[in-house]
Amino acid sequence: MTSTTAKPGSLADAVQTGRMNKRAWLITVMLVLFQIIAFADKAVLGLVAQQAIPELGISTVQFGFIGSAFFFLYAIASVLLGIWAGKVPIKWVLLAMGLSWAILQFPMLFGGGAAVLLVTRILLGGAEGPATAISLSSAHSWFRPADRSLPSNLIAIGSTLGPVVAAPLLAVIIVNFGWRWAFGVLGIIGLIWTITWFILGGDGPYGGKRGKPAPNASAVPESQAATDAEAHASETEAGSTEQDRLTGIDRQKRVPWRAILMSGSFVVAVFAGFTNFWTQGFLTTWSPKYLAGVVNLSPEMVAVFFTFPWLFGAAVLLALGILGRYLMRRGVSVHKAIGVPFGVSLAVAGASFLLLPATTGAASVALLTIAAGCSVIYPMAPSAMAYAVGPQQRPVLMATLGGIASVGAIISPTAVGLFMENAGYRTRPGQKDTAEMIANMTDGVHQSFGVAGALLLVAGVLSVFFLNPDRTGRLLQNKYATDAADESPVPATK
């Protein structure tokens, strides 16, 4: 096997010599931290709710509206930044996002009122909209197709660890320095990440930017090829065929956007993502108040129990990531390795939410942990759909998916607030919740659980049967590949 000589230290040299792996995992760690910060930014609103609502003089519905406002620009910003990420190095897109997140935290630290909170949450949501899609696109540029499941799910775990890390830290900050400093600390952490990313960040060799094809089999070092051959020695003939198809995924040609967005897999992924975002909207806005009022936990215990669904979600994502990597390395389809486990997890979440109103106390905390934990696995949807297109269309596809699906998070915080208000729960500045008000809050939240459970159950079943990016990718390439001859694959060097 021969290969062209690459400049020492370049990405091409890393691919040819096999020295890319450490850099790839360093980038993955940075992206996990990026996701942690993003979801800590979302979770902070719920954590300051008890103190911020009376001080700002707003109602429950108004606070829910501010929670929903985070997602007002989410969709359009996801699409626009996704298009930008398809044209420029993703490093600079992530840098711009991280810097804007940090800056937008400081107005509340310096005394902003309800209007400032509303505006900064809208702008912050726009800046964070494509975070998952861009992070996954960056990670995918560093790993071969068969190896992407695990780093993708680790990045997804970052999104579940955000509230886990934020809750105890911000609880201490709020108690000792006031709720406004919760925003200030997040801004400082964001600045630190941005500086670090500027120094260490970069795009990998499988990104296919600016018309350059992704590396083909000839770029893989002989030692790595031998290891792969040994790992796949036990594959069946069908599995080998699937592995061959995965090898060519990064050299797929452009296809019409209408065909992608109208495909059955994309529609199912959007609906499943909608249900995931619906749950996220509840968790980041209302979960702490639910634990304090309905479950009757102290502020310190709320900070602890608030982390349970996110920790459980991280465990689910890690397990499914390992499973997906194991299966795909043995030639199993993306549908069976990612789509089916994703759907089963959503179905379990839906059934758990439907059972929640029948429980109280510790049982309700346990069931909420399972229900929410199994439903905060949204990144698996864009990770699966990424296999349906080539690298140049991948950031836009994943960002568009997240943007449309985020409508669920726009609706749910306000919807839960309305359920609570219609059930008779109304707050007044300085007034503590009475037993009657807590009972009304419980009725309202339980109604919202019924809606969430039904949506998740349907989405889970649809995902199991119809989230099939393998088939979608094959159909699109077979039908439209001849329209993109200018992006034909580069033959392997013999």
N, C-alpha and C positions, 0 to 999 in steps of 0.2 A: 504494500500500500504506500502510495506516495502522496505528498501534500506540498503545497507551496510554502515557502519560508515566510514566516510572519515576524514582525518586529517584536523583540523581547518585551514582555510586560503588557502587550496589547491584548485585547479580547480574543483576537484570532489565535494568538499564541496560547492563551489560556485554554481555548477549546482543543487545539491540536495536541497540547502536551498533557492535558488532564488536570491542569493547575487551577481550574475555574471553581472547583467545588467550595473552597473556603470563602472565596469572594461571594459566591452565590448565597451561602448561608449567612454571611455577615449582612448582606442586603436584606435577606429575609428577616433577620432579627430587627433591623431598623424599621422594616415595614410593619412588623408586629407592634413595635413601640408606637408607630404612627397610628395604627388602629386603636391602640389603648388610649392615646390622647384624644382621638376623634370621639370615641364613645364615652370617655370621661366628660368631654364637653357637653354631650347630650344629657348625661346623667345628673349633672350639677343642678339643673333646674328642679328636678324632683327632690333632691337632697336639701335645697334651701327653701322648699315650699312652706314649711311650718313657720319660718321666721319672715320670709319675704312677703307672703300674702297679706298679713296684717300691717306690716310696715309700709308696703306700697299702697295699701287701701284698695285692693281689688277683690272681686268676687271669685268664687270657684270656677264659674264658666269663663270669666276673663283670664284667669290663670291657665285654664285648659286651652284657651285660644292662643295664648303666648306659647304654650307647648306645641300646638299645631303649627304656629308661625315658623318654627324652625324649618319646616319642610315646604314653605311656600315657593322658594326659589330652587328647591332641591332638584326638581325634574329638569327644568330648563338649563340650570347650571351643569347638571350631570351630562347632558347631551353636548353642550358647548365645550366644556372642558374635555370631554371624551374626544370630540373632533380635534381639538388642539393637541391632545396627547397622541393622536394618530399621525400628526405631522411633525412634531418636534420631540427631542429627547424627553422621556418621561421624567428624568431627574429634575428638570426645570419646572415641570408642572407640579410635582410634589413639593418642591421648594417654595413655589408661590403659594400653594395651599397652606403649608405649614406656617408660613410667615403671617398670612392673613388671619388664620385661626388665633394665633397668639395676640395680635394687635386688637382683635375684636373683643377680647376678654376684659381689657382694662377700663373701658367706660363705666362698667358697673362697679368696679373697685373704687373709682373716683366720684361716686355719689349719684350715678344715673338713676332715674325714676322708672316708672312703669313703661313710659313711652320709649325711653332709651333701651330698656330691656327688650321690648318688642322689636325695635329696629335692629339691634345687634343680634338677636336670635334669628331674624330673617336673613341677615347678611351672613351670619355664621353658617346657617343651614345651606345657603347657596355655595359657600366656599367648601363645605364638607360633603356636598352632594355626591360627587364621584369618588370619594375616598376609597371605598372598597374596590370599585372597578379599576381605578388607576393603580392601586396597590397590587392587585392580582395581575394586571398587565405587566407591571414592573417585575414581579416574581417570575411570571411565565417566560420572560425574556432571558432568564438565567437557568432554566431547567428544560430538559427534553420532555416531550409530551407525556411519556409513560411515568415520569417522575414528578409531575406537577400536583398530584392530588394532595400529598402530605404538606408541602410548603403552602399550598392554597388554604388548607384547613388550619394550619398554624397561624396564618394571617387572620383567618376568620376567628380563631380563638382570641386574638388580640382584641377584637371587637367585644367579646364577652368579658375579657379581663379588664376592660376600661372601667366599667362600674365597680368591679371587684376591688381594683386598686384605689379608685376614687372614693368609694364610700367611707372606709375607715379614715383615710387621710383627710378628706374634706370634712368629715364629722369632727375631727380634732380641731381643724382650722376654724370651723364655724363656732364651736363651743368656746374656743380661746381667743379668737380674733374677730368674730362676727361673720355673717354669711357673705358679705361682699368680698372678703379676702379669698373665698373659695374660687371666685372668678380670677382674682389676681394671681393666685398660685398656678392655676392652669395656664394663664398667659406666660408666666415665667418658664414653666416647663416646655411650653410650645416653642419659645425662643431658643431654648437649649437644644431641642431636637433639630430645629431648622439649621442652626450653625453646624451641628454634627453631620447632618445630611449633606450640607454644602461641601464638607470635607470628604466624606466617605461614599456618598451616593453615586449611582451611575446606572446605565442601561446595559443589559446583558446581550450576548451574541445571537439569541433566538428571537429578537424583537422584529427583525425584518423591516427596519425603518428606511424611509427615503428610497424605496424601490429595491433595496438590497435583499436578496433572498436569505432565508435563515440557513444555518449550516446544515449540510446533508450528511449522509453517512460517512463520506470521505473525511470529514473534519473530526470524527471521533477517534481518539488515540487507540492504537492497537491493544494496549493493556486494558483499556476500558471496554473495548469491543469484546475481548476475551472473557472479561468478567460478565458482561451481559449475556454472552453466548452460554456460559455455564449456568447463569441464573435462569435462562429460558429453555434449558435443555429438555425439561419435562413438559413443555407446552404441547398441546394438541395441534393438529394441522389447522383447525379453525382458529385456535389461539394465535398461531403464527401469522395467519392472514390478518387478523386484527392488529397484531403488533406491526406488521408491515404498513397497514393503513395509518397507524399512529405516527409512524416515522415520517409520513408525508404531510401531516396536518399543517406544519408550519410553512409548507409550500403551496397551500391551497390558493387558488386564484380568486380575485374579487368577484363578488356576485351582487346582483341588484339588492338594494336595501329593502325594497318592498317585499321581495321574496323572503328575506330573512325575517322581517318583522311580522309577516303574515303566516309564518310556519307554525305548525301545531306545537312544537317544542317551545318556541319563544312565547306563545300565548299562555301555555301552562306555566312556564317559568315566571312570567309576569304576575299571574294570579297567585302562585305560591309565594312570590316575593311580597305581594300585597298583604298577605296574611302574616308574614314574618314582620313586616313593618308595622302592622296594626298592633302586634304584641309589643314591639319595641316602643311604640308611642305610649302604651299604657305603662310599661315598666319604668321608663325614664321620667314620666310626668306624675303618675298617680300611685305607683307601687309603694313608695315610702309612706304616703298618707294612708293607704289601705292597711299597711302593717301596723301603723300607729293607732289608727282608729278602730278598724274592724277586728284585728287580731290583738289589739291592746298591748303593744310592745312599747318599752321606753325608747327614747331617742337613741341611746347607745345600742340597744338590741336591734332597733330598726336598721342601723348602719351595718350590723352583722348579718341579719337575715336578708337584707336587700341584696347581698352578694350571692345568696344560695342559687337562684336561677341562673345567674351568669356563670358561676363555677360549674354547675351541672351542664350548662350549655358548652362550656369549654371542654369538659370531659367527653361529651357526645361528639363534638367536632374532632377531637384528637382521635377517638376510636374510629370514627368514620373515615378520617384522613388516612390512618394506618391501613384500614380495610381497603380503601380505594386504591392506595398505592400497591398493596399486595396483589389485588385482583388485576389491576391494569398491567403490572409487570408480568403477569401470566397470561396476558392476551384477552382478558375479559373486557367486554364492551364498556364504554363510558355510561351507557344507559344502566347496565347492571351494577357497575362499580360505584357510580355516584347518584344517578337519578333515582333508582329504587330505594337505596338506604335513606336518601333525603326524603322521599315520599313517606316511607314507613315512620320516620321520626315525626313528621308533621301530623300524621294520623294519630300517633300516640299523644301528641300535644293536644290535638282537638278533643279526643276522648277525655283527657284529664281535665281540660277546662270545663267540659260539660258536667263532669262529676263534682267540680269544686263547690257549687252552691250547697251541696248536701253535706259538707264537712265544716268543722269548726276547729279553732285552736291549732295544736301541733299538726293535726291531720291536714288542715287547710294550707299550712306553710309547706308541708311535704308535697302535696298535690300541686300547689302553685309552682314549686321548684321544678317538678317534672314537666308540667304543662309549658311553662315559660322557657325552661331550659331546652326542651326538644323543639321549640319554635324559633329560637334566636340563632338559627343556622343559615340565614339568608345567603351568605357568600357562596354556599354550595351551588346555588342556582346559576349565577353568572360563571362560576368555575366550570360547571358542566357545559353551558352554552358556548364557552370559549372554544370548545373543540369543533364547533360547527363551521368556523370561519378561519381565515388566515390571520397572521399577526397584525397586518395593517388595518384590518377592520375590527379587530378584537377589542381595543379600548373603547371604541364608539359603541359597539354592541353591548358590552357589559355596562357602560355608563348609561345608555338608553334604557336598558332593563331596570337598573336601579332607580333611574329617574321616574319611570312610569310606576314602578312598584311602590315608590315612596308615598304615593297618594294615600296608602293605608295609614301611614304615620301622620299625615295631615288630618285625617278624619278622626282617628281613634281618641286622641286626648280631649278634643272638644266633645266627641260623642259620649265618652265616659262622664265628662262633666255634666252634660245634658241629662244622661241617665240618672245621675245622682240628684240633680236639681229637680227633675220631674218626680223622683221618688220622695221629695220633700226635704232634701239636704241643702241648707243654705247657711253660709258663714257670714259673720259680721266682725269688723275689726275689734280685736281685743276680747272676743267672746270665745269661751271654750266649748267644745262639743259636748252636748248633753247625751244621755242614753237614747233619747228619742232620735236625735240627729244622727247618732252612730248607726242606729237601726235603719234609718232612711238611706244613709250612705251604703250600708251593706246591701240593701235591696237594689240600689242603682248599680253598684259594681257587679253584683251577681247577674244582672241582666246583660251587662257588657261581656261577662264571661261566656254566656250562652251564645252570643253573636260570634265571639272569637273562636269558640269551640267548633261551631258549625262550619265556619269558613276554613279553618285549618283541616278539619276532617275531609272536606271535599277536595281541598288542594292536595292533601296527601294521597288520596286515591288517584286523582288525575296525574300526579307526578309519577307514581309507580307505573302507570300504564302508558303515559304519553310523553314524558320528559326524555326524549330520545335524540340527543344531538348527533349521535353517530349516523342515524338514518337521515336526519335533516342535512348534515354535511354532505353525505353521498348524493342525495337528490339534487342539492343545489349545484354541486360540482358537475354532475352528469348533465344537468340541464343548461347551465350557464357558463361552463368553463371555456367554451370556444369563443366567448365574447371578451375574454381577457388574455389573449395570446401574448400580449406584451409582458405578462408576468409569469410566463411558463417556467417550470422548475429548471434549475441548473443541473445538468447530468452529473452523476457522481464520477469522480476521478478514478480511473482504473489503473 
